Amino acid sequence: MRRIPALFAAVAIAEACSWAALLVGMFFKYVVVHNEIGVQIAGPIHGAFFMAYLAVTVIQARLAGWKWWVTLVALACSIPPFATIVFERWARSRGLIRIAAAEPATQS
């Protein structure tokens, strides 16, 4: 379970990047070329990362013993673009997420 904080950070970043991809796809769909391919590709990817963020957030909150309002804010941050990164950095700065450094390999 020590890997959950690192997974939370990775999924928060991936969710934000997928938001960016979806926004670019929507820009091309509605403004530039009126082609749906970008949304058709980025939409399901973003949806998967969105769901993964919600699941990992609940797991992280339970393991770390977050207060209910912190969990609610973390879940709400999945909706505005890039807010997952803002929350992850805020939570890390408050000690709510502790990512352990990789242990150095031992030489025999």
Secondary structure as the mmCIF struct_conf table of DSSP 4:
data_model
#
loop_
_struct_conf.conf_type_id
_struct_conf.id
_struct_conf.beg_label_comp_id
_struct_conf.beg_label_asym_id
_struct_conf.beg_label_seq_id
_struct_conf.end_label_comp_id
_struct_conf.end_label_asym_id
_struct_conf.end_label_seq_id
TURN_TY1_P TURN_TY1_P1 ARG A 2 ARG A 3
HELX_RH_AL_P HELX_RH_AL_P1 ILE A 4 PHE A 27
HELX_RH_PI_P HELX_RH_PI_P1 PHE A 28 VAL A 32
BEND BEND1 VAL A 33 VAL A 33
HELX_RH_AL_P HELX_RH_AL_P2 ILE A 37 ALA A 64
TURN_TY1_P TURN_TY1_P2 GLY A 65 GLY A 65
HELX_RH_AL_P HELX_RH_AL_P3 TRP A 68 ALA A 76
TURN_TY1_P TURN_TY1_P3 CYS A 77 SER A 78
BEND BEND2 ILE A 79 PRO A 80
TURN_TY1_P TURN_TY1_P4 PRO A 81 PHE A 82
HELX_RH_AL_P HELX_RH_AL_P4 ALA A 83 SER A 93
TURN_TY1_P TURN_TY1_P5 ARG A 94 GLY A 95
BEND BEND3 LEU A 96 LEU A 96
HELX_LH_PP_P HELX_LH_PP_P1 ALA A 100 GLN A 107
#
